[in-house]
Amino acid sequence: MSSLEELLLRTSRTFAVAIPLLPEPTCGVVRIAYLLFRIADTFEDAAGFVRADRLAALADFDTLLEAPSLEAAGAFAAKWTQGRLSPNEGYVELVAQSVDVFAALAALEPRARAIVIGHARRTTRGMADVVRRSDAEGRLELTTVQELRDYCYIVAGIVGELLTDLFVEATPSLAAVRAELDAEQVIFGEGLQLVNILKDEDDDARDGRRYLPRTSHEDVFALARADLDRAERYVRTLARGGAPRGVVVFTALPLLLAGATLERVKTAGPGAKVGRPLVMAVLQHVQTVPLDSEAAAMLTFSPPPASLG
């Protein structure tokens, strides 16, 4: 197992399962992109850093993305793994091994590298704008659903745009359905992120982040459900446009898990998660179901009773 595969396992739950489903070279490109986005997210969420330090770290990361070098990546890692960066040891290890991530980035084909860097810089700068809205200690509260959606765009909608660019680059036939993919790519990311925010509400609040408007929980649940329904169109369009099966499976898996998680959180409250048996059941389903022209069979999943225990 490569060092990047190990970092993915230590920093992700769903995407550590989903990304290896992608065909090469897309799998390697998306893995690198995920790790870069995770580095930026680690600084945005750095509970042990005051606002000024978070902004400085994000600015340094943007500079490194603008002019990548292994020497600069090493200096960046040494500087920003000091202090209480994150209680998540995997995130700290990822920042400490930034050289490995940037070495892999440098090895990408130029067009793929440009796509990844362009979107990573957009989200890094957007996260800095979010941090600027926090108080001096880094505490943040969003007050409207629109503010929440704007935040979701920065941290997840851009990911949807990144994936579309990479998928179309790797599979030219998708150019014929590009307009349809563009119409749903942001919603695909937003829906997944809203579910995470609803699930992690209590943990975020303990770290001084309140993303959910205090009076709009039902509205957010409804928006998340509507987003996941629309995101199915994204998956079906990929299939209809001739995307490799691995790409369709990669997008269907987190969507199905998000739907299951949303139902658990609505029933049991923040912190509720789907268990490993259900994750494995969904994974087996998307890998084995016959794929029709609209991916309808893949997106229809009834959990076996054993997976609910």
Buried (B, 14 or more C-beta within 10 A) or exposed (E): EEEBBBBBBBBBEBBBBBBBBBBEEBBBBBBBBBBBBBBBBBBBBBBEBBBEBBBBBBBBBBBBBEEBEEEBBEBBBEEBBEEEBBEBEBBBBBBBBBBBBBBBBEEBEEEBBEBBBBBBBBBBBBBBEBBEEBEEEBBBBBEEBEBBBBBBBBBBBBBBBBBBBBBBBBBEEBEEBBEBBBEBBBBBBBBBBBBBBBBBBEEBBEBBBBBBBEEBEEEBBEBBBEBBEBBBBBBBBBBBBEBBBBBBBBBBBBBBBBBBBBBBBBEEEBEBBBEEBBBEBBBEBBEEBEBEEBBBEBBEBEBEEEBEE
